[in-house]
Amino acid sequence: MNSGVLIYLITPLLSAVSQLMLKKAADNPKYTGLRAYLNWQVILAYALFFGCMLLNVVALRTLDLTIASVLEASGYIYVMALSFFFLKEKISRRRLIGNIVIIVGIVLTLTL
């Protein structure tokens, strides 16, 4: 497994974490007005997004675009897991089946 594959499996996780941070900041009642946009959670979340974008550009030097786009779908798996553990959202059967299909697609893409 080359470094581009690892980057494309890690950056969606970091991106999902930053989305979770943005959600938590948006739900925080003490952040109103300009503070809703200029607080440490929001700034760190956008810094993570920016870092992920830079890493993706680096990874694209070693990956085909078709493989990169399939690996990017791993973000849906991370979002489902993080929302279950941190936001206490329920995982429906339909969402679980969809994520299993994504996992199978990623495995098939990497092995074939």
Backbone torsions as a table, in degrees:
resi	resn	phi	psi	omega
1	MET	NA	124.2	-178.1
2	ASN	-85.1	171.7	-174.7
3	SER	-64.7	-31.2	178.6
4	GLY	-62.2	-39.2	177.9
5	VAL	-64.5	-45.7	179.1
6	LEU	-61.2	-43.0	178.7
7	ILE	-60.7	-43.3	-178.6
8	TYR	-74.1	-11.7	171.8
9	LEU	-92.8	-24.2	-179.2
10	ILE	-89.2	-40.6	-176.1
11	THR	-63.5	-34.9	173.9
12	PRO	-64.2	-31.1	176.0
13	LEU	-66.1	-46.5	177.9
14	LEU	-62.6	-38.1	177.8
15	SER	-64.7	-40.3	177.7
16	ALA	-65.4	-38.0	177.0
17	VAL	-63.4	-42.0	179.7
18	SER	-67.2	-34.5	175.5
19	GLN	-64.2	-39.5	177.5
20	LEU	-63.3	-40.8	178.0
21	MET	-63.3	-41.2	177.9
22	LEU	-64.4	-39.1	178.6
23	LYS	-64.4	-44.4	179.0
24	LYS	-63.5	-40.2	178.9
25	ALA	-66.5	-38.6	180.0
26	ALA	-67.4	-30.8	-179.9
27	ASP	-84.1	-7.7	-177.8
28	ASN	-79.6	116.9	-176.1
29	PRO	-68.5	-18.1	-179.5
30	LYS	-78.4	-13.4	177.5
31	TYR	-94.9	97.6	178.1
32	THR	-124.3	160.6	177.9
33	GLY	60.6	-133.9	-178.5
34	LEU	-67.4	-28.5	179.0
35	ARG	-65.6	-20.4	176.9
36	ALA	-66.2	-23.6	-178.9
37	TYR	-107.3	-23.0	-177.0
38	LEU	-119.4	71.6	172.7
39	ASN	-135.7	165.9	-171.6
40	TRP	-62.0	-35.4	-179.1
41	GLN	-65.9	-45.8	-178.4
42	VAL	-67.2	-43.2	-179.6
43	ILE	-64.5	-43.4	178.6
44	LEU	-65.3	-39.8	179.4
45	ALA	-62.3	-44.3	178.7
46	TYR	-70.2	-30.8	175.0
47	ALA	-65.5	-39.3	175.5
48	LEU	-63.0	-44.0	176.5
49	PHE	-56.4	-46.9	-178.6
50	PHE	-63.2	-43.5	177.3
51	GLY	-61.2	-39.6	177.0
52	CYS	-62.7	-41.6	179.3
53	MET	-62.6	-42.6	178.4
54	LEU	-63.8	-43.5	178.4
55	LEU	-64.0	-36.8	177.9
56	ASN	-63.9	-37.9	177.2
57	VAL	-63.4	-41.9	177.4
58	VAL	-63.1	-43.5	-178.3
59	ALA	-65.6	-33.5	-178.6
60	LEU	-66.3	-14.5	175.6
61	ARG	-70.2	-23.2	-176.6
62	THR	-112.7	-5.9	-175.7
63	LEU	-117.7	150.9	167.5
64	ASP	-74.0	148.7	-178.8
65	LEU	-63.6	-33.4	179.6
66	THR	-64.7	-39.2	178.5
67	ILE	-71.0	-41.8	-178.9
68	ALA	-60.6	-41.4	-178.4
69	SER	-67.3	-34.2	177.0
70	VAL	-69.1	-41.9	-180.0
71	LEU	-66.6	-31.0	179.1
72	GLU	-62.1	-26.8	179.3
73	ALA	-66.5	-13.4	177.7
74	SER	-63.1	-17.6	177.0
75	GLY	-58.0	-34.3	178.8
76	TYR	-63.9	-35.7	178.9
77	ILE	-66.3	-45.8	-179.8
78	TYR	-64.4	-41.1	179.8
79	VAL	-62.4	-42.1	179.2
80	MET	-62.3	-45.8	-178.3
81	ALA	-66.3	-46.0	-179.2
82	LEU	-65.5	-39.1	179.4
83	SER	-68.3	-31.6	177.0
84	PHE	-67.7	-47.1	-174.8
85	PHE	-78.2	-37.1	-172.5
86	PHE	-103.5	-30.7	-179.3
87	LEU	-104.0	-0.9	178.2
88	LYS	58.5	33.7	176.2
89	GLU	-81.4	147.8	178.9
90	LYS	-83.6	147.9	177.2
91	ILE	-100.2	113.9	179.5
92	SER	-77.5	161.3	178.0
93	ARG	-60.5	-40.2	-179.3
94	ARG	-63.3	-43.0	178.7
95	ARG	-66.4	-40.2	178.9
96	LEU	-63.9	-44.7	178.5
97	ILE	-62.7	-42.1	178.2
98	GLY	-60.4	-42.0	179.0
99	ASN	-70.3	-33.3	174.6
100	ILE	-64.4	-40.8	176.8
101	VAL	-61.7	-40.1	177.7
102	ILE	-62.7	-44.9	179.3
103	ILE	-61.4	-44.4	178.2
104	VAL	-62.0	-41.2	178.6
105	GLY	-63.6	-41.6	178.3
106	ILE	-63.6	-45.9	-179.2
107	VAL	-62.6	-44.9	179.5
108	LEU	-63.2	-39.8	179.8
109	THR	-64.4	-40.9	-178.2
110	LEU	-76.5	-25.1	-176.7
111	THR	-97.3	-20.6	-178.2
112	LEU	-95.1	NA	NA
